[in-house]
Amino acid sequence: MKVVIIGGVAAGATAAARLRRLSEDAEIVIIERSGFISYANCGLPYYIGGVIEDRKDLTLQTPESFWKRFRIEARVNSEALSIDRARKAVRIKDGKSGRIYDEGYDYLLLSPGAEAIVPDIPGIGSSKVFTLRHTEDSFAIREAAVRFKGGKAVVVGGGFIGLETAENLVHAGLSVTLIQRSDHVMKPFDDDMAAFLHKEIRRKGIDLRLSTSLLGFSEKEGKISAMTDKGDFTADFAVLAIGVRPDSRLAADAGLETDRRGSIIVDDTMRTSDPAIYAAGDAVSITNRASGQKGMIALAGPANKEGRIAADNMAGIRSRYRGGTGVSVLKLFSLTAASAGMTEEAAAEAGIDYDTVFTLQSDHAGYYPGAEPLLLKLIYGKPDGRILGAQIVGKAGADKRIDAISHAIAMSLAADDLASLDMAYAPPYSSAKDPVNIAGYIASNKLSGLLDEFSYKDIDTIDPESSMLIDLRTPEETASGMIEGAVNIPLDELRDRLGEIDRSKTIYLYCRSGQRSYIGARILTGHGFKAKSLSGGYFLYSMIMKDKALQG
């Protein structure tokens, strides 16, 4: 059996190594366009910032080490030009010699990954405008960062690559402007949770420009200017990170089935519409286990799993890929931001009837030193409570919790099932009632009718003629600010001050996090009032209001 693999990074390298472990007789050839195979593409931004100091650390294998250990031939600086499906051959160009030749196969694996989106705008070809996809790109950007240390850089795009690059350019000693077309960074997050990322970005001195569209680039006097609908931003160089798309030209030209976005369509064995051709990695369309829809999930975890499954099936071992949850995590200076499944925005666009839960808990036991706030947002369907997605932001512990919720999504659990999950506990790591459990408790209360919540989005619509807004925090807490129109009645005084509350009105309650307002709502409900609790509390509300004010 001869297997040709196009693309030698996550999916391709994994598939090649798996194939060799399954068969000593298979002839395996990797065709890689760049000069490196099996490199740590997720680590490229950290080399730019000097966090990873030695460029050799980015390379997990070399063609020589791959051959020595696995007897796999990895041809770098080689580009696959076309596929002849009838002849089962790939036309290849050797980048060094220029020689063009055909390579036959019994099975072909396409793992070309995703390519950076580069719009057709003025100045896009400037040598001062970089994209980050290959190892060589990170070398070039780091060289620019070292050369212009103390100068300025513009990063266009607020996704994973854009934010990680911006952070590392700050580490490298540059002043950074971050331009984002939408009103918040990070598409896997809703705007309310992204507000906390915006605060951290600004706190580190990055000039954050939201709702700003790139129109082009211009060079003058050795500088590059990013021209936008909100003015020009001049720097020593720019990094374009506005998104990626599947690098599926080879597949499409060969007549393989692709979806409307260009992702290669595969079945659960990673086989394409041609039984001799498999595909894996960022270029394929897979099932999102939260939405049930097919689409692109450009992440290293799924890519490695897909490569292994493709290898199994080529070797005659039945293996299936069930899809992914899109679970991901981002380090942003002192914060960790993690997400899985659908956002609230995505659920609304899909026409799903849903609800949300916000919890603000400490990342570990409050009595143990160093506890920090951890904000969790849970999205679930109604009326069944099926978990659709989650987003978590904090200084520690977000990765642990999102993994648990990702597994819950994959197992089709309901939101109230989170209440019964066993989470590892010791005071330095969690609380006996973990934030994931708390989210389950709140969801259970809402689904059963014990808790009626209102959102920060509803505050402007509260009618003072028919409603009353009560702040249940202590007077010391309210000194930092209150929601306009609220009356302060601390929770511990609530039962003694029921006479001050109009029974004919709907009572809207809030505290710092939502815990006291839930207790207050139960007290008032027990005394015949109609009461609602603010989801996420004043902590979430004030953060969002400050973020909106800074956006203008």
Buried (B, 14 or more C-beta within 10 A) or exposed (E): BBBBBBBBBBBBBBBBBBBBEBBEEBBBBBBBBBBBBBBBBBBBBBBBBBBBEEBEEBBBBBBEBBEEEBEBBBBBBBBBEEBEBEEBBBBBBEBEEEEEEEBEBEBBBBBBBBBBEEEEEEBBEBEBBBBBBBBEBBBBBBEBBEEBEEBBBBBBBBBBBBBBBBBBBBBBBBBBBBBBBBBBBBBBBBBBBBBBBBBBBBEBEBBBBBBBEBBBBBEEEEBBBBBBEEEEBBBBBBBBBBBBBBBBBBBEEBEBBBBEEBBBBBEBBBBBBBEEBBBBBBBBBBBBBBBEEBBBBBBBBBBBBBBBBBBBBBBEEEBEBEBBBBBBBBBBBEBBBBBBBBBBBBBBEEEBEBBBBBBBBBBBBEEBEEBEBBBBBBBBBEEEBBBBBBBBBBBBBBBBBBBBBBBBBBEEBBBBBBBEBEBEBEBEBBBEBBBBBBBBBBBBBBBEEBBBBBBBEEBEEBEEEEBBBBBBBBEEBBEEEBBEEBEBBBBEEBEEEBEEBEEEBBBBBBBBBBBBBBBBBBBBBEEEBBBBBBBBBBBBBBBBBBBEEEBE
